[in-house]
Amino acid sequence: MRKNIRLLALFNFFTDFHLYSAILIIYFAQVTGSYALGMSLFSVAMVSWHFL
């Protein structure tokens, strides 16, 4: 039982671990010209993605 709980925790960690997030924020900041606007755009994209 403990092994399954540990495996579930690892699975949840790695499925929610988004390495591309930092790169996308920098990309959106370059496209929009502002880190605040890039972060806002990224936030809207992530929120809408989770509701699909």
C-alpha positions as CSV (number, residue, x, y, z in Angstrom):
1,M,0.0,0.0,0.0
2,R,2.8,2.4,0.8
3,K,4.5,1.7,-2.5
4,N,1.3,2.6,-4.4
5,I,1.0,5.9,-2.5
6,R,4.6,6.8,-3.2
7,L,4.1,5.9,-6.9
8,L,0.9,8.0,-7.1
9,A,2.8,10.9,-5.5
10,L,5.6,10.6,-8.0
11,F,3.1,10.3,-10.9
12,N,1.2,13.4,-9.8
13,F,4.5,15.4,-9.4
14,F,5.8,14.5,-12.9
15,T,2.5,15.0,-14.7
16,D,2.1,18.5,-13.2
17,F,5.8,19.4,-13.6
18,H,5.9,21.7,-16.6
19,L,9.5,22.5,-17.7
20,Y,8.3,24.5,-20.7
21,S,6.5,27.1,-18.5
22,A,9.6,29.2,-18.0
23,I,10.4,29.2,-21.7
24,L,6.8,30.1,-22.6
25,I,6.8,33.1,-20.2
26,I,10.0,34.4,-21.7
27,Y,8.6,33.9,-25.2
28,F,5.3,35.6,-24.4
29,A,7.3,38.5,-22.8
30,Q,9.3,38.8,-26.0
31,V,6.2,38.8,-28.2
32,T,4.2,41.2,-26.1
33,G,7.2,43.4,-25.1
34,S,6.3,43.3,-21.4
35,Y,6.8,40.6,-18.7
36,A,3.6,41.6,-16.9
37,L,1.6,41.2,-20.1
38,G,3.4,38.0,-21.0
39,M,2.7,36.6,-17.5
40,S,-1.0,37.6,-17.9
41,L,-1.2,35.9,-21.2
42,F,0.4,32.8,-19.8
43,S,-2.0,32.7,-16.9
44,V,-5.0,33.0,-19.1
45,A,-3.7,30.2,-21.3
46,M,-3.0,27.9,-18.3
47,V,-6.4,28.5,-16.8
48,S,-8.2,27.9,-20.0
49,W,-6.1,24.8,-20.7
50,H,-7.0,23.2,-17.3
51,F,-10.7,23.6,-18.0
52,L,-10.7,21.8,-21.3
